[in-house]
Amino acid sequence: MQTETLQVSGVRCERCVMRLGAVLQPLEGIEAANANLMGQVMLQWNDERIERDEIVAALSNAGFVPVE
C-alpha cells in the first residue's frame, strides 16, 4: 500500500474537485482519494494493482497536471 499527497494544477472550483474524483474513481487499485481546492490530492493505492505513473497519467489526461 502506498500513500502520497500530490499537488496538481487545474483545480479552481468545487466542480473541479468533483471531476478529479470522477477521474480517479474507476482506476483499479485506488483505495482512497481526497482532493481539496488548493490542488492537493491525498492518495492511497495498492501498488500491486496500479502504478504511480498510471495515476499521474490519468490525472494529466484529465487536465490536472502534477506540480513536482
C-alpha positions in Angstrom: 0.0 0.0 0.0 1.3 3.4 -1.0 0.3 6.8 0.3 1.2 10.2 -1.2 -0.1 13.7 -1.5 0.2 15.2 -4.9 0.0 18.9 -5.8 -1.8 19.4 -9.1 -2.7 22.4 -11.2 -6.1 22.9 -12.7 -8.2 22.8 -9.6 -10.2 26.1 -9.5 -13.6 25.2 -8.0 -15.6 22.6 -6.3 -16.7 21.2 -9.6 -13.0 20.6 -10.5 -12.6 18.6 -7.3 -15.7 16.5 -8.2 -14.3 16.0 -11.7 -10.9 15.0 -10.3 -12.7 12.4 -8.1 -14.5 11.1 -11.2 -11.1 10.6 -12.9 -9.7 8.6 -10.0 -12.7 6.5 -9.0 -12.7 4.0 -11.9 -8.9 3.2 -11.5 -8.3 -0.3 -10.2 -6.2 -0.2 -7.1 -7.1 3.2 -5.7 -8.1 2.6 -2.1 -8.7 6.3 -1.1 -8.5 9.7 -2.7 -9.3 13.1 -1.3 -8.8 16.4 -3.1 -9.2 20.0 -2.0 -9.5 23.4 -3.6 -5.8 24.1 -3.1 -5.0 21.3 -5.6 -3.8 18.8 -3.1 -4.7 15.2 -3.8 -4.2 12.7 -1.0 -4.0 9.2 -2.4 -3.7 5.7 -1.1 -3.3 2.9 -3.6 -2.4 -0.8 -3.9 0.9 -0.8 -5.7 0.4 -4.4 -6.8 -2.7 -3.3 -8.8 -1.7 0.2 -10.1 1.5 2.1 -10.6 2.0 5.7 -9.5 2.8 6.6 -13.2 -0.7 5.3 -14.2 -2.3 7.6 -11.7 -0.3 10.6 -12.7 -1.1 9.9 -16.4 -4.8 9.7 -15.7 -4.7 13.0 -13.8 -2.7 14.6 -16.6 -5.0 13.4 -19.3 -7.9 15.0 -17.4 -6.1 18.3 -17.2 -4.8 18.1 -13.7 -1.0 18.3 -14.2 1.0 17.3 -11.1 3.4 20.0 -9.9 6.6 18.3 -8.9 
